[in-house]
Amino acid sequence: MDVTVEPRGAATVVRLVGSVDGITAGPLEARLLEQVQGGAVKLVGDLSGVAYTSSAGLRALLATLKATRSQGGDFRLAGVQPAVLKVLELSGFTSILKHYPDVDAAVQSFGS
């Protein structure tokens, strides 16, 4: 799993490439929470490069969402691929995690 971080306007974009599974979810969660602890509480997860997530990946997303919201921010997703979106829908995550068609739309949703 490749993770890159890029400040974009009012938000910080975390671009993920690869599968999120039992092996990669722990390090991913640590990297996301590191951003939150560093003050990046308006996070956008760019999932356009993620074709698969397991329940471990869902836990990492939920932990990040809780961490950002506890500090007055939010964690939003962008470019979610159909297979991953289906997992999010089946697990009920689409009712708690906002998702946007692309990074620009997700960043703009935070305002300036």
C-alpha positions in Angstrom: 0.0 0.0 0.0 1.3 3.4 -1.0 0.2 6.4 1.0 1.0 10.0 0.0 -0.1 13.1 1.8 -0.7 16.5 0.1 -2.1 19.7 1.6 -4.9 21.1 -0.6 -6.6 24.2 0.4 -8.5 23.8 3.7 -7.9 20.0 3.6 -5.2 17.4 3.6 -5.5 14.7 0.9 -4.3 11.3 1.7 -3.9 9.3 -1.5 -4.1 5.5 -1.1 -2.9 3.0 -3.8 -3.2 -0.7 -3.3 -5.5 -3.0 -1.3 -6.5 -2.4 2.3 -6.5 -5.7 4.1 -5.5 -7.2 7.4 -1.8 -6.6 6.6 -2.0 -3.0 5.3 -4.8 -1.7 7.5 -2.8 -1.3 10.7 0.0 0.8 9.1 -2.6 2.8 7.1 -4.6 3.6 10.3 -1.3 4.7 12.0 -0.5 7.0 9.1 -3.9 8.5 9.0 -4.0 9.1 12.8 -0.5 10.6 12.6 -2.0 13.2 10.3 -4.8 13.9 12.7 -2.5 14.2 15.6 -0.4 16.6 13.6 -3.4 18.9 13.2 -4.8 17.8 9.9 -8.4 17.3 11.0 -10.0 18.0 7.6 -8.9 14.9 5.8 -9.8 13.6 2.3 -9.1 9.9 1.6 -8.5 9.5 -2.1 -9.5 5.9 -2.7 -9.3 6.1 -6.5 -6.3 3.7 -6.4 -8.0 1.2 -4.0 -9.7 -1.7 -5.6 -10.3 -3.8 -2.4 -10.9 -3.2 1.3 -11.5 -5.8 4.0 -13.2 -5.3 7.4 -9.8 -4.3 8.8 -9.8 -1.4 6.3 -13.2 -0.4 7.4 -12.0 -0.2 11.0 -9.1 2.0 9.9 -11.5 4.4 8.1 -13.9 4.4 11.2 -11.0 5.1 13.6 -9.9 8.0 11.4 -13.4 9.4 11.1 -13.8 9.3 14.9 -10.4 11.0 15.5 -11.1 13.8 13.1 -14.6 14.5 14.4 -13.4 14.5 18.0 -11.2 17.4 17.1 -13.9 19.4 15.2 -12.9 18.1 11.7 -14.1 15.4 9.4 -12.8 12.6 7.2 -14.3 12.4 3.7 -13.7 10.0 0.8 -13.1 10.7 -2.8 -13.0 8.6 -6.0 -14.3 5.4 -4.3 -14.1 2.5 -6.8 -17.3 0.5 -7.3 -16.1 -2.7 -5.5 -15.1 -0.6 -2.4 -18.2 1.5 -2.6 -20.3 -1.7 -2.4 -18.4 -2.8 0.7 -19.1 0.6 2.2 -22.8 0.4 1.3 -23.2 -3.1 2.7 -21.6 -2.2 5.9 -23.6 1.0 6.4 -20.5 3.2 6.2 -22.0 5.4 3.4 -24.5 6.7 6.0 -21.6 8.0 8.3 -18.8 8.7 5.8 -19.4 11.3 3.1 -18.0 10.4 -0.3 -17.4 12.5 -3.4 -16.7 11.6 -7.0 -13.2 13.1 -7.0 -10.7 14.8 -4.8 -11.6 18.3 -6.0 -15.2 17.9 -4.9 -14.2 16.5 -1.5 -11.7 19.3 -0.9 -14.3 21.9 -1.9 -16.8 20.5 0.5 -14.7 21.7 3.3 -14.9 25.3 2.1 -11.9 27.6 2.2 
